[in-house]
Amino acid sequence: MIDEADDWLFDSIALYQNLYMYDLQHGITAMDWIDDKNVCIATSSGSKHELAELHLPDKLLKASQEKAGLIKNRDFHMNAGCYCPHRVACLKHVPNSRTIATCPDTEACKIQFWKLGTDDTDVIRNISTVENTHSKGSPAHITPVPGTENLVFGSHLDNLCTVDSNTGQVSCTGCQRSERISSMDFTDSNTLICCCQETGELVTFDLREDLTKVKQEHTNNISLDQKCFWTSTVTEFGVLKLSSTGEVRRVEKHNWSTDVGRWNTELNLLSDFSNLTINALPRNEDTVYISGFDSNVYIFNLPMLSSMGSQTDHQVSKPVFKHEGHMQNARMDTQAKLLTTVTHILHPLQHDLVLSAATDGSLHAWQFNDCTDK
Amino acid sequence: MTEITVTPLGAGQDVGRSCILLSIGGKNIMLDCGMHMGYNDERRFPDFTYVTKEGRLTQHLDCVIISHFHLDHCGALPYMSEMVGYDGPIYMTHPTKAICPILLEDYRKITVERKGETNFFTSEMIKTCMKKVIAVNLHQTMQVDDEMEIKAYYAGHVLGAAMFHIKVGQQSVVYTGDYNMTPDRHLGAAWIDKCRPDLLITESTYATTIRDSKRCRERDFLKKVHNCVDKGGKVLIPVFALGRAQELCILLETYWDRMNLKVPVYFSLGLTEKANHYYKLFITWTSQKIKKTFVERNMFEFKHIKPFDRAYIDNPGPMVVFATPGMLHAGLSLQVFKRWAPNEKNMVIMPGYCVAGTVGHKILNGVRKLEMENKQMLDVKLAVEYMSFSAHADAKGIMQLISQCEPRNVLLVHGEAVKMEFLKTKIKQEFSIGCFMPANGETAVMETKHNIPVDISLSLLKRESAKVGLLPPDAKRPRVLHGALVMKGSKLQLIDAADALQDFGLAEHQLRFTSTLAFDEEGPTTETADKIYQLVKSQLKDFPTHYSSDGSITISDSVLVQVSGDEESKSVLVSWSYQDEDVGSYLLQLLKSELVT
């Protein structure tokens, strides 16, 4: 007799190149890569909140695949950890440093800096907290400024601040517009791009000038009655936007005026948009990873723009792969509707290696097998 | 306050062997007696000079407890009992008692007969040592002597692995050995009562790790086997008969069935005979799944997996073979390995630990040319895969066990030193308890509260309960009882003071405190008395208050307030008995602040 759980496990052998599943004490709320071997996670039990730096299992790292058969280590190792006062809404590593920045999930818009563990200690230390003087009752987003140790943080277009992670010196400005931001990132070393949560509009700023001046505005064409949530990710060639109604739109770097492609993924979300995440496979932006709609991570192959001719609207796209591991391995008492993927990130070097986390504390590391006939 | 002391002789900030000396309530207990597998000199055994520099250990130890059959927990037992000298009781579970001597003998053969080492215990010593063993059942309270009792709980690490609750008088300790909080195909999850020990000594080998799920390891195992046979290769799986062989066979059988595979799978006969025998004896120690399978059929009656014959070794085409022994040091598994090793299409999957000196240990360390008997060289071209199925608690599991048994202190053993500071902080903060991490040879001392049990007389209980109504008192909330503590025989009793006086023929004396407050206040004394009465009623709401016609006020049973004086100055007398000291003193302070200033 075959258990249902065994069924999925046996099928997974053909579906995944690698699959490692972990069960944390509490659910992950945010995570970011420190480097190609280490990841930083924030977890919360509701009443207690923690930060931890985890070392990836040797088995997962490509450099060691040659002798993978003899490698014993399949576990995440905790390099360092600490308690933090609030649930973490956003977590970013300051590149080329042992510092991370977090934004608490509170009404106060602020950024906290933490020093990761050293050879002497496995305790992460809080080094400073910088308040946003124009707090608007929502937690902030963070993005590092390329090539510097500065970060930009803020919750709305009119409270963006630049902060030096070493000195804590902050410069807060903001433009005339006041929309709530759902994501922000740099498209090059000076251009900051922010996605407006309710309209999906993209607003760019030039860091060489101050953040009061909007450089470019991209209007997202939506019907007046289309009320949904938008988030985005910056890719090598432009921006991919994702809506809570499951629509993916592409904007190209040198043509901000219009969307060059639209795809309907048939996913839809009615509430709690906070976990919506989209990532594109570097150097292959037609492959996008989407999570936050339910307990799965979806991979879509968007039809090549060249093959679409002049047609840009509403190409329906079904997923090429669906990571169902979070639900398939959930505890018996977990209700399907309540289990949601919180976030997923792609490995900085092995781009097809995904870390995905769900609300039940599960953390999965996986590479799907794109050679199989699914 | 009394102390519990713990000295790790082999675990504690060092992975490799477990041997911990525990002193509790005047008793000395050795928890596990493991061997360090990384050494081949005297360092492999714990340093017993910590217990005594000369003479036998029997005079210094009250008992030895072994948590499970792995050699890093029991490997030094014959050395300790027969070569150093210990004749006292050794406690372990029934499966551990059955399997432990087999492993000790296997290890002795490898060490003495193959590697030619001396100063090692003999087969006879193993037998003599095992005669000192007293086997225990799960949840059975075993009286070690008049004062000490032990109780075993399911640990889920290997067949027969147990955690032990040790109780001496009012003090108690739980020792976990290795344990696993997640059930798998083979074993259930560790479980313990909410026994609230003074100290929990827990393994912490994986305290700073997040363990990969067992199911993923099973998946990888199946994937490796399937890939190899798909390419026409042969797969050898050397197993320990009483380890996880059954679990892997059931897994492979299920997979073969599901995938409709026809490649032959075999197991060695020696394996099945031994395993069937022990599984019949110890079926209650396994998981629900194994119990169910075993009820339906014999442990090794499979549809796809058939008994192996040595003649099959050179059969053409792919096949899978489970063979003993697990470390490739002798027998069928070594014979098959020698034949299949030169072909790179083949594969060997090592599902467990191999001791130094064995072929298994060598190939796991990447050795590709092996010198066999008669100085013949063997080229190892087949793929070597390591697959550990060991079941240990990780950071989450440790926290789960702590919340299950609610100890007052935690001591971490079997881990690494420097990198556990955060775990220590976490345990202290989340459970508000002490956390210790001694190094080898270092003693951790825990102060414990020593409670003295006292019988309470029924009349006293009735009198006290009458004060708070007819409901029985809440057992979890401490309450103050006034009575006389008397010793009758060796027992302490708390009885009604009047009964005690009567018993001893003594007259009762009242101890009262009296104080007078003098102050200037105009008006009649009745006005002052009224004012005090109102104050008492508002500030001491929960106490019965009586205002007499003569102007005196009585609060509770014994507190008396009387006002005297003239139109300009007043004296207030406050008097209370010793039993009402709290309310009397409070009232005096209250009147001072309200009337005198």
HADDOCK unambig.tbl for C-alpha pairs under 7 A between the chains (distance, minus, plus):
assign (segid A and resid 2 and name CA) (segid B and resid 254 and name CA) 6.70 0.50 0.50
assign (segid A and resid 9 and name CA) (segid B and resid 219 and name CA) 6.60 0.50 0.50
assign (segid A and resid 13 and name CA) (segid B and resid 219 and name CA) 6.55 0.50 0.50
assign (segid A and resid 13 and name CA) (segid B and resid 223 and name CA) 6.02 0.50 0.50
assign (segid A and resid 19 and name CA) (segid B and resid 216 and name CA) 6.68 0.50 0.50
assign (segid A and resid 20 and name CA) (segid B and resid 212 and name CA) 6.23 0.50 0.50
assign (segid A and resid 20 and name CA) (segid B and resid 216 and name CA) 5.80 0.50 0.50
assign (segid A and resid 21 and name CA) (segid B and resid 212 and name CA) 5.67 0.50 0.50
assign (segid A and resid 21 and name CA) (segid B and resid 213 and name CA) 5.45 0.50 0.50
assign (segid A and resid 21 and name CA) (segid B and resid 216 and name CA) 6.62 0.50 0.50
assign (segid A and resid 22 and name CA) (segid B and resid 210 and name CA) 6.64 0.50 0.50
assign (segid A and resid 22 and name CA) (segid B and resid 211 and name CA) 6.33 0.50 0.50
assign (segid A and resid 22 and name CA) (segid B and resid 212 and name CA) 5.15 0.50 0.50
assign (segid A and resid 22 and name CA) (segid B and resid 213 and name CA) 5.75 0.50 0.50
assign (segid A and resid 24 and name CA) (segid B and resid 210 and name CA) 6.94 0.50 0.50
assign (segid A and resid 24 and name CA) (segid B and resid 396 and name CA) 6.68 0.50 0.50
assign (segid A and resid 25 and name CA) (segid B and resid 396 and name CA) 5.13 0.50 0.50
assign (segid A and resid 69 and name CA) (segid B and resid 384 and name CA) 6.22 0.50 0.50
assign (segid A and resid 69 and name CA) (segid B and resid 385 and name CA) 4.26 0.50 0.50
assign (segid A and resid 69 and name CA) (segid B and resid 386 and name CA) 5.83 0.50 0.50
assign (segid A and resid 70 and name CA) (segid B and resid 364 and name CA) 6.32 0.50 0.50
assign (segid A and resid 70 and name CA) (segid B and resid 384 and name CA) 6.87 0.50 0.50
assign (segid A and resid 70 and name CA) (segid B and resid 385 and name CA) 5.55 0.50 0.50
assign (segid A and resid 70 and name CA) (segid B and resid 386 and name CA) 5.26 0.50 0.50
assign (segid A and resid 72 and name CA) (segid B and resid 386 and name CA) 6.69 0.50 0.50
assign (segid A and resid 74 and name CA) (segid B and resid 212 and name CA) 6.09 0.50 0.50
assign (segid A and resid 75 and name CA) (segid B and resid 209 and name CA) 6.30 0.50 0.50
assign (segid A and resid 75 and name CA) (segid B and resid 210 and name CA) 5.68 0.50 0.50
assign (segid A and resid 75 and name CA) (segid B and resid 211 and name CA) 4.88 0.50 0.50
assign (segid A and resid 75 and name CA) (segid B and resid 212 and name CA) 5.26 0.50 0.50
assign (segid A and resid 76 and name CA) (segid B and resid 209 and name CA) 5.54 0.50 0.50
assign (segid A and resid 76 and name CA) (segid B and resid 210 and name CA) 5.05 0.50 0.50
assign (segid A and resid 76 and name CA) (segid B and resid 211 and name CA) 6.71 0.50 0.50
assign (segid A and resid 77 and name CA) (segid B and resid 208 and name CA) 5.98 0.50 0.50
assign (segid A and resid 77 and name CA) (segid B and resid 209 and name CA) 4.35 0.50 0.50
assign (segid A and resid 77 and name CA) (segid B and resid 210 and name CA) 6.33 0.50 0.50
assign (segid A and resid 78 and name CA) (segid B and resid 208 and name CA) 5.24 0.50 0.50
assign (segid A and resid 78 and name CA) (segid B and resid 209 and name CA) 5.67 0.50 0.50
assign (segid A and resid 81 and name CA) (segid B and resid 422 and name CA) 6.14 0.50 0.50
assign (segid A and resid 82 and name CA) (segid B and resid 422 and name CA) 6.68 0.50 0.50
assign (segid A and resid 121 and name CA) (segid B and resid 419 and name CA) 6.73 0.50 0.50
assign (segid A and resid 122 and name CA) (segid B and resid 419 and name CA) 5.52 0.50 0.50
assign (segid A and resid 122 and name CA) (segid B and resid 421 and name CA) 6.33 0.50 0.50
assign (segid A and resid 122 and name CA) (segid B and resid 422 and name CA) 6.17 0.50 0.50
assign (segid A and resid 123 and name CA) (segid B and resid 422 and name CA) 5.65 0.50 0.50
